[in-house]
């Protein structure tokens, strides 16, 4: 099978290959077990409760979708804005996004309770449910990512010898700006819809947010957090793969440019996030008869808010906005 391997790439030993497969199968097995437990015992096994609407399950669900945003935003910067320096990393971003969104599709099967009736969401859509819009957008964007992923497969030097595959792949590259723009549109709205849910959760003071016209502030916060955290995950995955394989995959200029953009986006997000939290704690929650401290009880104490805003927000933004810190390999990964 040496003809199928890219030139200059050396195959690892069968033992090393088996060990890596073991790690992958272990993660997949863990996911299958979790999915089985959710379908068997219901969503109550995920740690959700009436006071704090974010258990481990929903946190992982939203994180996968948000982190997959690195694909659409990097594609937007590369093909629509014209940042050609990012062409070195766009393929990796598409792969990461494809994995994240196909994983989100699997999670959606758990959310609806009966996977065999998943087609009901398309054939009998509930126009009053935000989940309907999320399902449509995630499914359509997964299709867009599949189209963007196809050229990576067809670029194989054996497949490229087939004229039909060669011209099809070439034509896809020529019109990729259309798919990048479409993916940005779809991802923008479903990221916002996840935040839009908070505008109708009147019975959940922890989650409820006021907003502008029909959009709660969380609509815009979710979009901002996705485009800030998605490229950061792409950089992290790139550095992890480079560390494991001991090979340089992407030019440093592309990494630093994406890190700089991420820093500005993260700083903007933290400003609006802090303002939103302050308004919610001092205005929204008291009007609903709740105190700020009531929402942060065991096991979700005040440490969670500090970790979210300071440890996972302000500190990374400062690192990414400081040229000396951004160019430090250790700080960049941290």
URGIQUI-V633290 format. One record per backbone hydrogen bond with DSSP energy under -0.5 kcal/mol. CO is the residue of the C=O (numbers start at 1). NH is the residue of the N-H. If there is no record, write none. Layout:
((CO	NH) (CO	NH))
This chain:
((1	4) (1	5) (2	5) (6	9) (13	17) (14	18) (15	19) (16	20) (17	21) (18	22) (19	23) (20	24) (21	25) (22	26) (23	27) (24	28) (25	29) (26	30) (27	31) (28	32) (29	33) (30	34) (31	35) (32	36) (33	37) (34	38) (35	39) (36	40) (37	41) (37	42) (38	42) (42	45) (43	46) (43	48) (44	47) (46	56) (46	57) (51	53) (52	49) (55	59) (56	60) (57	61) (58	62) (59	63) (60	64) (61	65) (62	66) (63	67) (64	68) (66	69) (67	70) (68	71) (68	72) (69	73) (70	74) (71	75) (72	76) (73	77) (74	78) (75	79) (75	80) (76	80) (76	81) (77	82) (77	83) (82	84) (83	86) (84	87) (85	88) (86	89) (86	90) (87	91) (89	93) (90	94) (91	95) (92	96) (93	97) (94	98) (95	99) (96	100) (97	101) (98	102) (99	103) (100	104) (101	105) (102	106) (103	107) (104	108) (105	109) (106	110) (107	110) (107	111) (108	112) (110	113) (112	114) (114	117) (115	118) (117	120) (118	121) (119	122) (119	123) (120	124) (125	127) (126	129) (129	132) (129	133) (130	134) (131	135) (132	136) (133	137) (134	138) (135	139) (136	140) (137	141) (138	142) (139	143) (140	144) (141	145) (142	146) (143	147) (144	148) (145	149) (146	150) (147	151) (149	152) (149	153) (150	153) (150	154) (151	155) (153	156) (156	160) (158	161) (159	162) (161	163) (162	166) (163	167) (164	168) (165	169) (166	170) (167	171) (168	172) (169	173) (170	174) (171	175) (173	176) (175	178) (175	179) (176	180) (177	181) (178	182) (179	183) (180	184) (181	185) (182	186) (183	187) (184	188) (185	189) (186	190) (187	191) (188	192) (189	193) (190	194) (191	195) (192	196) (193	197) (195	198) (196	199) (197	200) (198	209) (200	202) (201	204) (203	205) (204	207) (204	208) (210	217) (211	213) (212	215) (214	216) (215	212) (216	219) (216	220) (217	220) (217	221) (218	222) (219	223) (220	224) (221	225) (222	226) (223	227) (224	228) (225	229) (226	230) (228	232) (229	233) (230	234) (231	235) (232	236) (233	237) (234	238) (235	239) (236	240) (237	241) (238	242) (239	243) (240	244) (241	245) (242	246) (242	247) (247	249) (251	254) (251	255) (252	256) (253	257) (254	258) (255	259) (256	260) (257	261) (258	262) (259	263) (260	264) (261	265) (262	266) (263	267) (264	268) (265	269) (266	270) (267	271) (268	272) (269	273) (270	274) (271	275) (272	276) (273	277) (274	278) (275	279) (276	280) (277	281) (278	282) (279	283) (279	284) (280	285) (283	287) (284	288) (285	288) (285	290) (286	289) (291	294) (291	295) (292	295) (293	296) (295	297) (297	300) (299	301) (301	304) (301	305) (302	306) (303	307) (304	308) (305	309) (306	310) (306	311) (307	312) (309	314) (310	315) (313	317) (314	318) (315	319) (316	320) (317	321) (318	322) (319	322) (321	323) (322	326) (323	327) (325	328) (327	329) (328	332) (329	333) (330	334))
